[in-house]
Every structure is written in C-alpha cells, then in structure tokens.
Amino acid sequence: MGQALKKDIWIDGKCVGESASDTFFYEEVTGDEEHKISTESEFSPNDLMIKTEIGKNYFIEQYIKFGVFVGGAGLTLVNNEEGMEAVSKLELAKKGTCSK
C-alpha cells in the first residue's frame, strides 16, 4: 500500500513535487542557512528543519506511515553514504507539480 501513496514535498514553502515510488528529487538550496523540508501527512504537513553548510549534500528520506483515515508521510535525514547508495537505484522525479 505505501508504495502507491504519493505525497507532496516542499522546501521552504515552495513545491518541489509529488513523490512516487522509486524516485528522488534534487534541489539546490543556499548554504549556511536553516531550511524547512515538508511533506503531506494525515492532518497537517510534517516538517524537518536542517541547517545546511555550503558545498555539502544532504539526503532526506520520505517514509510512509499508516494513519487513522489515510496514510501520512514523515521525513528523516540520512547519512551521505546511505543517501548516495539509495539515489543510485532511483530515478529523478519531475519537479514542480504538487496536488495541493
């Protein structure tokens, strides 16, 4: 069931796109600032705040969790090694289309 769910993803309030199974998004952000990454959940967005450094890559995994009425999603920061390995097996998603 979780792989069939698609959830919107935003960075700093800007739509990045709608997630799908076996895909990833790539987005550049300014360094030395805090950024808010958000994804849809059952009742309100779930947010992850990260402080970025210039010249560094960050990998954020979206995971699906079961809710009372519909499935929700959460976000977690993963280390570079795990992130690069995961991305190498995925396809780049089309950016800019959110359902909400």
C-alpha positions as CSV (number, residue, x, y, z in Angstrom):
1,M,0.0,0.0,0.0
2,G,2.7,2.5,1.0
3,Q,4.3,2.5,-2.5
4,A,1.1,3.6,-4.1
5,L,0.8,6.7,-2.0
6,K,2.1,10.0,-3.4
7,K,2.8,12.9,-1.1
8,D,3.7,16.5,-1.9
9,I,7.2,17.7,-0.8
10,W,8.1,21.4,-0.2
11,I,11.3,23.2,0.6
12,D,10.9,26.5,2.4
13,G,7.2,26.5,1.4
14,K,8.0,26.0,-2.4
15,C,6.6,23.0,-4.1
16,V,9.3,20.6,-5.1
17,G,6.9,17.9,-6.4
18,E,4.8,14.9,-5.7
19,S,6.7,11.8,-4.5
20,A,6.3,8.4,-6.1
21,S,7.9,5.0,-5.6
22,D,11.5,4.6,-6.7
23,T,12.1,8.3,-7.5
24,F,14.1,11.2,-5.9
25,F,14.2,15.0,-6.2
26,Y,17.4,17.1,-6.4
27,E,17.1,20.6,-5.2
28,E,19.9,23.2,-4.5
29,V,19.4,25.5,-1.5
30,T,21.6,28.2,0.0
31,G,24.2,27.2,2.4
32,D,24.8,28.4,6.0
33,E,21.0,28.7,6.5
34,E,18.2,26.7,8.1
35,H,15.7,25.2,5.7
36,K,12.3,23.6,6.2
37,I,11.5,20.5,4.3
38,S,7.8,19.5,4.5
39,T,5.7,16.6,3.3
40,E,2.0,15.8,3.5
41,S,0.6,13.9,6.4
42,E,-2.8,12.9,7.5
43,F,-3.9,16.2,9.1
44,S,-1.1,18.7,8.5
45,P,2.4,18.8,7.0
46,N,5.3,17.1,8.7
47,D,8.4,19.3,8.8
48,L,12.1,18.6,9.0
49,M,14.4,21.6,9.8
50,I,18.0,21.3,8.7
51,K,20.9,23.8,8.9
52,T,22.9,23.5,5.7
53,E,26.6,24.1,5.0
54,I,28.0,25.5,1.8
55,G,29.3,22.7,-0.5
56,K,27.7,19.9,1.3
57,N,25.0,17.4,0.1
58,Y,22.0,16.3,2.2
59,F,19.9,13.3,1.7
60,I,16.4,13.3,3.2
61,E,14.3,10.1,3.1
62,Q,10.5,10.3,3.0
63,Y,8.7,7.4,4.6
64,I,5.1,6.4,4.6
65,K,3.3,5.8,7.8
66,F,-0.2,4.5,8.4
67,G,-2.8,6.9,9.7
68,V,-6.3,6.8,11.1
69,F,-8.0,7.7,7.8
70,V,-5.3,7.9,5.2
71,G,-1.5,7.2,5.1
72,G,0.8,10.0,6.1
73,A,4.4,10.7,5.5
74,G,7.5,11.6,7.5
75,L,11.0,12.8,6.7
76,T,14.3,11.8,8.1
77,L,17.9,12.9,7.4
78,V,20.2,10.1,6.3
79,N,24.0,10.0,6.1
80,N,25.8,10.6,2.8
81,E,26.8,7.0,2.2
82,E,23.3,5.7,2.7
83,G,21.8,8.5,0.6
84,M,24.2,8.1,-2.3
85,E,23.6,4.4,-2.4
86,A,19.8,4.8,-2.3
87,V,19.8,7.5,-5.0
88,S,21.9,5.4,-7.4
89,K,19.0,2.9,-7.6
90,L,16.2,5.6,-8.2
91,E,15.0,7.8,-11.0
92,L,15.0,11.6,-10.9
93,A,11.4,12.8,-10.4
94,K,9.7,15.6,-12.3
95,K,9.7,18.7,-10.2
96,G,7.1,21.4,-9.6
97,T,3.8,19.6,-9.5
98,C,2.0,19.3,-6.2
99,S,-1.5,18.1,-5.6
100,K,-2.3,20.9,-3.1
